[in-house]
Every structure is written in structure tokens, then in C-alpha cells.
Amino acid sequence: MSGLKDFFVMTRRERQGTIVVLVVIALLLIATVAVRSCRDTVPVEAQSIQVAEFEAEIDSTSVSDENQSRRAHRDKKKSKSKGKKKKKSSRRPAQPSRPRPVDPVPQF
């Protein structure tokens, strides 16, 4: 039983050293919490707006929905004017406002 007791017996210097180490650890934890709470954070509204814009940009279904609605509109025009001759349009096709980024294809 005396072997186990030796683990819990400390000299005065050992106790002081242990207290100093514990105080240093506590100060580091408090400093970490203080730094994290004082950091400038982006408001949640700004983040949610940016996320919504990003999701709208990468959403491939919205592009296909636009194409389908254009196609349906074009089909309506064709069905109404079957008897008329088609005029050649002199205007150029509409160009997108900004080019979509192309991701590289993974190589296996």
C-alpha cells in the first residue's frame, strides 16, 4: 500500500510547480476564448445572401428550366404562325451576361 501513497506525496516545490503549470494552462484557455469572441465576424445575413447567390449560380436545374420555358414559348409561336412564312431574324443570338466557369474533368 505504501507504493501507491508515494504517487500522491509531493514536496512543496512540486506543488508550486504544479500550480504554476495549471495557472498557465488556464490563462491560455481564457486568452483563446477571448480572442475568438473579439474577432470580427461576418453577419449571418451577408453569409446567407452569398450562399443563396452561389447556389443559384451552380444550380443546373434553373438553366434547364429556362431552356424549357424558352422552348415552350418558341413552340407556341410556331404553332400560331404555321401558315405564315418565316422571316429571317437579323438580330444576333443573345450572349450570356458572364461566362460560366468550367471545372476540370478528373483524370483516373
C-alpha positions as CSV (number, residue, x, y, z in Angstrom):
1,M,0.0,0.0,0.0
2,S,2.9,2.4,0.6
3,G,3.8,2.3,-3.2
4,L,0.5,3.9,-4.1
5,K,0.9,6.5,-1.4
6,D,4.2,7.7,-2.9
7,F,2.4,8.9,-6.1
8,F,0.3,11.4,-4.2
9,V,3.0,12.8,-1.9
10,M,4.6,16.0,-3.3
11,T,7.2,18.3,-1.9
12,R,6.5,22.0,-1.6
13,R,8.4,22.8,-4.8
14,E,6.5,20.2,-6.8
15,R,3.2,21.6,-5.5
16,Q,4.2,25.1,-6.5
17,G,5.3,23.9,-9.9
18,T,2.1,22.1,-10.5
19,I,0.0,25.2,-9.5
20,V,2.1,27.4,-11.9
21,V,1.6,24.9,-14.8
22,L,-2.2,24.8,-14.1
23,V,-2.4,28.6,-14.0
24,V,-0.5,28.9,-17.3
25,I,-2.9,26.4,-18.9
26,A,-5.9,28.3,-17.5
27,L,-4.6,31.6,-18.8
28,L,-4.0,30.1,-22.3
29,L,-7.6,28.8,-22.4
30,I,-9.0,32.2,-21.3
31,A,-6.9,34.0,-23.9
32,T,-8.1,31.7,-26.6
33,V,-11.8,32.2,-25.7
34,A,-11.2,36.0,-25.5
35,V,-9.5,36.1,-28.9
36,R,-12.3,34.1,-30.6
37,S,-15.1,36.2,-29.1
38,C,-13.4,39.5,-30.1
39,R,-12.9,38.5,-33.8
40,D,-14.8,40.5,-36.4
41,T,-17.4,38.1,-37.7
42,V,-19.5,38.5,-40.9
43,P,-23.2,39.0,-40.2
44,V,-25.3,35.9,-40.8
45,E,-27.5,37.8,-43.3
46,A,-24.5,38.5,-45.6
47,Q,-23.4,34.9,-45.4
48,S,-26.9,33.7,-46.3
49,I,-27.1,36.1,-49.2
50,Q,-23.7,34.9,-50.6
51,V,-24.7,31.3,-50.1
52,A,-28.0,31.9,-52.0
53,E,-26.2,33.6,-54.9
54,F,-23.7,30.8,-55.0
55,E,-26.4,28.1,-55.0
56,A,-28.3,30.0,-57.8
57,E,-25.1,30.2,-59.9
58,I,-24.3,26.5,-59.6
59,D,-27.9,25.2,-59.9
60,S,-28.0,23.4,-63.2
61,T,-31.8,22.8,-63.0
62,S,-32.5,26.5,-63.2
63,V,-30.7,26.6,-66.5
64,S,-32.7,23.7,-67.9
65,D,-35.9,25.3,-66.7
66,E,-35.1,28.5,-68.5
67,N,-34.3,26.5,-71.7
68,Q,-37.6,24.6,-71.4
69,S,-39.6,27.7,-70.9
70,R,-37.9,29.3,-73.9
71,R,-38.6,26.2,-75.9
72,A,-42.2,26.1,-74.9
73,H,-42.6,29.8,-75.8
74,R,-41.0,29.2,-79.2
75,D,-43.2,26.2,-79.8
76,K,-46.3,28.3,-79.1
77,K,-45.2,30.9,-81.7
78,K,-44.6,28.2,-84.3
79,S,-48.0,26.6,-83.8
80,K,-49.7,30.0,-84.1
81,S,-47.9,31.0,-87.3
82,K,-47.9,27.8,-89.3
83,G,-49.5,29.4,-92.4
84,K,-47.1,32.4,-92.5
85,K,-43.7,32.4,-94.0
86,K,-40.8,32.6,-91.6
87,K,-38.8,35.8,-91.6
88,K,-35.1,35.7,-91.1
89,S,-34.2,37.5,-88.0
90,S,-31.4,40.0,-88.3
91,R,-30.6,40.2,-84.7
92,R,-27.7,38.2,-83.2
93,P,-28.4,35.4,-80.6
94,A,-28.3,36.7,-77.1
95,Q,-25.0,36.2,-75.3
96,P,-24.9,35.3,-71.6
97,S,-24.0,38.1,-69.3
98,R,-21.0,36.4,-68.0
99,P,-19.3,33.1,-69.0
100,R,-19.8,30.1,-66.7
101,P,-16.7,28.7,-65.2
102,V,-15.7,25.2,-66.4
103,D,-14.3,22.8,-63.9
104,P,-11.5,20.4,-65.0
105,V,-12.5,16.9,-65.6
106,P,-11.0,14.4,-63.1
107,Q,-8.4,12.1,-64.5
108,F,-8.4,8.5,-63.3
